Amino acid sequence: MSNRAMLSQIRKRLEAQSSSDNFDGQILSALMDELSGKAPAGTADELEKKFRARTGYKFPQDKEMGELFASIKDADKHIANLRRQINDTHD
């Protein structure tokens, strides 16, 4: 098997495992870990940046999850507030 064919097979396997739904799940999990104090603030943001650099991904890809986050007015500010509250209780 040539190197090109082997790389093509690896890419197909990675794409199957690296779907946007999987990315959404990983970022959501990282957000929950941040809010619970299991991961430092910014973990989900860093993960999203890595996915975006590699595949062009933007959170969230899932339509229903996007609607959920869109339903929260000023979602970015809301999440920042939650992170700040969690950090204040852990200090």
C-alpha positions as MATLAB code, in Angstrom:
seq = 'MSNRAMLSQIRKRLEAQSSSDNFDGQILSALMDELSGKAPAGTADELEKKFRARTGYKFPQDKEMGELFASIKDADKHIANLRRQINDTHD';
ca = [
       0.000    0.000    0.000;
       1.395    3.406   -0.955;
       1.840    6.224    1.528;
      -0.842    8.250   -0.251;
      -3.372    5.424   -0.002;
      -2.509    4.835    3.659;
      -2.909    8.567    4.458;
      -6.225    8.584    2.625;
      -7.482    5.681    4.750;
      -6.332    7.375    7.952;
      -8.040   10.626    6.935;
     -11.331    8.785    6.252;
     -11.203    7.133    9.664;
     -10.426   10.407   11.419;
     -13.208   12.238    9.587;
     -15.681    9.571   10.673;
     -14.605   10.014   14.293;
     -14.231   13.798   14.095;
     -17.706   14.770   13.000;
     -19.111   18.144   14.031;
     -21.524   16.360   16.396;
     -18.531   14.828   18.142;
     -16.877   18.267   18.287;
     -20.050   19.782   19.778;
     -20.090   17.047   22.412;
     -16.445   17.553   23.303;
     -16.832   21.309   23.649;
     -20.033   20.960   25.665;
     -18.247   18.505   27.949;
     -15.360   20.957   28.352;
     -17.848   23.738   29.211;
     -19.427   21.557   31.887;
     -15.978   20.740   33.280;
     -15.149   24.455   33.405;
     -18.372   25.317   35.196;
     -17.902   22.507   37.702;
     -14.297   23.504   38.385;
     -12.782   20.325   36.929;
     -11.065   22.291   34.133;
      -9.605   25.794   34.049;
     -11.562   28.637   32.475;
     -10.973   28.852   28.739;
     -10.585   25.114   28.161;
     -13.622   24.955   25.861;
     -12.461   28.054   23.984;
      -9.039   26.527   23.365;
     -10.627   23.302   22.177;
     -12.863   25.193   19.761;
      -9.842   27.112   18.406;
      -8.015   23.844   17.738;
     -11.020   22.364   15.925;
     -11.514   25.567   13.913;
      -7.848   25.670   12.848;
      -7.951   22.034   11.771;
     -11.396   21.819   10.127;
     -13.057   25.250   10.041;
     -15.484   24.122   12.782;
     -17.528   26.735   14.676;
     -19.455   25.877   17.845;
     -22.232   24.764   17.807;
     -22.877   22.892   14.573;
     -25.951   21.062   15.832;
     -29.047   23.093   14.867;
     -30.954   22.408   18.092;
     -27.951   23.241   20.260;
     -27.464   26.437   18.261;
     -31.087   27.410   18.903;
     -30.644   26.713   22.608;
     -27.590   28.952   22.868;
     -29.223   31.604   20.664;
     -32.225   31.653   22.997;
     -30.017   32.971   25.791;
     -29.813   36.711   25.305;
     -26.186   37.847   25.308;
     -24.988   34.242   25.624;
     -21.304   35.202   25.638;
     -21.844   37.572   28.536;
     -23.994   34.994   30.312;
     -21.285   32.322   30.045;
     -18.607   34.805   31.136;
     -20.742   35.642   34.195;
     -21.141   31.954   35.038;
     -17.390   31.427   34.732;
     -16.711   34.455   36.928;
     -19.143   33.178   39.591;
     -17.556   29.732   39.550;
     -14.065   31.221   39.839;
     -15.175   33.458   42.729;
     -16.551   30.478   44.669;
     -13.372   28.446   44.084;
     -11.023   31.226   45.263;
];
